[in-house]
Amino acid sequence: MNPFTLLNATAIPLRVENVDTDQIIPARYLTAVTKTGMGQGLFAAWRYLPDGSPNPHFILNQPAYAEAKIIIAGKNFGSGSSREHAVWALTDYGFRAVISPAFADIFHNNALKNGLLPITLPEESVTMLMDLVEESPDVRILIDLPAQRVILPDGQQLSFDIDPYRKQCLVQGLDDLGYLIANLEATRAYENAQNK
């Protein structure tokens, strides 16, 4: 995984609640065996018209949001099935963080394990961020993971919580296996000390 420390990026406002994993990545895209290319199916039912052309009304197809790396979404983002493909589609498309008032638990855990930062903020803060990026699509939001802050251009800071282990893994760019390998020598030393 790519390390996540600071992200200074634009965002898209997705004013939809209960976005489920079927909406994030429809089942027809689940035959792939690698993460690469999953972004093509991201929000496919919303991104494309029946003839396969881009839906000009969907937020991802609007030029003002083309470079966004953050999604600001309604509550209960990632509900539905437990498929990791939903996170893979988001990260393959280029998103690094999702801000929402609430996440489905399985999606939240899958995101943290796959390099996508799910940030839970109060609903009024999320609404304020949506309003901000709708009014000014080019506004950049700074996410400081080590400080656990979302920082706005006017200096306003919004704090968020994250599990310390998951934070460490994201900052170091490690998945669970990578974390174990990185600590292999310390683990061996501990085991040797216990076996004496």
Beta strands, then each sheet from edge to edge (+ up, - down):
strand 1: 6-9
strand 2: 11-14
strand 3: 70-73
strand 4: 97-100
strand 5: 117-120
strand 6: 141-144
strand 7: 149-151
strand 8: 157-159
sheet 1: 1+ 6- 7+ 8-
sheet 2: 2+ 3+ 4+ 5+
end
